[in-house]
Amino acid sequence: MVKTAYLAPDGFLAELMAELGDTAQTVHGRLVLAGGPSRPIAWSANAWLEPVHLPIASIKDAARQLRAIQRNWMPYAFQHHRRTALIREALPHVSAKPLAFGDPAPSAPLGSFTLLEPNLMLASARCSSPFPNGEVQFVEDRSGPPNRAYLKLWEALTVIGTRPGPGDLCLDLGASPGGWTSVIAGLGARVVAVDKAPLDSRIAAMPGVVERRESAFGLEPQAIGPVDWLFSDVICYPQRLLSLIERWMDTGLARRFVCTVKFQGEADLDSVAAFKAIPGSQLMHLHHNKHELTWVKL
């Protein structure tokens, strides 16, 4: 039987289990083995696409079996931590240093493994994320952006492999205090930053930034006209964001979308399904997301 393993983001196992429903079979820490081939699962940090059980006789034997499959491996350790670390040390070194924003995501295949028992591994040579356990780490900018929200946008643009640039017109909804606007303007794009609250003065003064003090929900698309990117980190219920996005999609005035879907309390499975159903889009949990998902349509 075909199976896929999904690794929940730290703290979001319940959301992953709810999304997997009856397909979930066994749980190993944050790793859930589910029936069927890989499918788009929003509350997954990393999907193990070809999980296999490998009996092992020793640490040396575990490393030998993994090397025979491919070079690059990183562990997910939920138990047997010392034994897992020794297996990793016996494997070729894989760099996990923080990424500088603007550098592409790693292109080399990265497999994942875990110890279910001291002498039994679960391993997958192919995974959905090129980052260890789906966790993207950056060399942070601790002096420029006014808050840490910029990390979500850095990650989203790195994962999708494209970003705004000179000549692009971008709309940033819910922009205050300006974390996302600072990223977009820093790439050389023009930004219309929309929020009832003001931008940080340093961000408002950046070249190409135009500030509009109004509600993102009261803004008529025709008042802005065509935009190359619509960004939204606005705080609202998922259904309200969905209505806003549908209004913009109906006009055809926005080419690409990157939006944060925020949840209050339990994640709304109906809203998750509604966003996932939009053709040509994807819904995902980024490492720098909190109790929220990121929706992208290119």
C-alpha positions, -999 to 999 in steps of 0.1 A, spaced: 0 0 0 13 35 -9 20 57 21 32 92 28 46 106 60 38 142 70 58 162 95 37 186 115 51 221 123 61 223 159 29 228 179 5 220 151 1 182 152 -36 185 160 -42 206 129 -23 181 107 -43 152 121 -76 170 115 -66 178 79 -54 142 72 -86 128 87 -92 91 83 -60 86 62 -38 91 93 -25 57 105 4 60 129 20 89 148 56 92 157 62 124 175 52 151 150 55 126 121 23 111 108 22 81 85 -8 83 62 -23 61 35 -22 71 -1 2 91 -23 13 126 -14 -14 153 -16 -14 190 -8 -15 192 30 -14 227 44 -4 218 80 27 199 69 62 212 73 77 184 52 62 155 33 82 123 31 72 111 -4 87 76 -4 89 63 32 103 29 37 110 8 69 147 -2 71 158 -27 98 193 -19 110 219 -40 128 240 -11 140 248 26 136 273 17 109 248 -4 91 222 24 93 246 49 77 256 23 51 220 17 40 213 54 38 244 62 18 235 34 -6 203 52 -14 217 88 -18 242 111 -3 223 138 17 202 130 48 189 149 78 172 133 108 140 140 125 145 128 161 116 123 184 132 96 205 166 77 206 183 111 202 219 99 209 217 70 185 202 93 158 230 118 163 256 91 159 240 79 126 240 115 113 277 118 123 285 87 102 268 102 71 283 128 47 281 163 61 251 184 51 254 221 56 224 236 75 238 271 78 213 300 76 203 312 42 210 348 30 178 362 16 181 363 -22 200 331 -24 180 302 -40 167 273 -20 190 243 -20 186 222 -52 203 189 -40 179 161 -29 176 159 9 163 127 25 148 124 59 150 96 85 139 87 120 144 59 144 111 42 152 129 17 174 166 13 181 170 -11 152 143 2 129 144 33 107 118 50 87 135 68 58 125 87 27 149 97 -1 124 122 -15 108 149 5 87 180 -4 111 205 13 148 210 5 153 223 40 159 201 71 125 191 85 111 220 64 127 246 87 141 276 67 166 296 87 179 330 75 207 354 83 184 379 100 182 416 95 180 429 130 182 466 123 161 474 92 125 459 94 103 473 122 91 438 132 99 401 125 70 397 100 95 401 72 108 366 78 75 351 66 78 370 33 114 361 29 105 325 33 75 326 10 95 342 -18 123 318 -13 100 288 -14 81 299 -45 114 308 -62 103 342 -76 99 377 -62 90 413 -71 116 435 -88 122 469 -104 92 479 -125 67 458 -105 38 475 -88 29 458 -55 0 463 -31 6 455 6 -26 452 25 -24 455 63 10 470 59 16 487 92 42 489 107 59 480 74 78 447 77 66 434 43 67 468 27 104 471 36 111 438 19 92 446 -13 106 482 -16 141 468 -8 138 446 -39 133 477 -60 96 474 -66 70 501 -61 47 496 -31 12 509 -23 10 503 15 -25 502 28 -34 503 65 -54 525 89 -23 526 111 8 544 100 40 529 86 72 532 105 87 565 94 118 548 81 97 525 59 74 553 47 105 572 35 118 544 14 119 551 -24 89 538 -42 66 536 -12 32 552 -13 12 551 19 -27 550 20 -43 553 54 -75 533 48 -90 499 54 -79 471 31 -115 459 30 -129 492 19 -104 497 -8 -119 493 -43 -96 474 -67 -104 499 -95 -91 527 -73 -56 511 -75 -57 495 -110 -36 466 -122 -9 454 -98 18 428 -103 16 415 -68 -10 416 -41 5 410 -6 -16 407 26 -6 401 62 -38 417 74 -53 405 106 -88 391 100 -109 360 100 -101 336 71 -136 340 54 -132 377 53 -98 374 37 -112 349 12 -140 374 2 -113 401 -3 -92 378 -25 -122 367 -45 -131 404 -52 -96 410 -65 -95 378 -86 -129 387 -101 -115 420 -114 -84 404 -129 -64 434 -116 -39 414 -95 -14 390 -112 1 373 -82 -10 368 -46 9 361 -13 -14 363 17 -13 352 53 -44 332 65 -47 338 102 -68 316 126 -83 324 160 -87 294 181 -89 261 162 -80 261 126 -111 263 104 -111 232 81 -137 247 59 -116 278 53 -85 256 47 -105 236 21 -118 268 4 -83 283 0 -69 250 -12 -97 247 -38 -87 280 -56 -72 269 -90 -35 274 -95 -28 282 -58 -12 265 -29 -17 268 9 12 260 32 26 264 66 59 282 66 85 277 93 80 314 103 43 312 104 26 310 137 -11 300 140 -15 308 104 -10 296 68 4 313 37 -17 312 5 1 318 -28 -13 322 -63 12 329 -91 
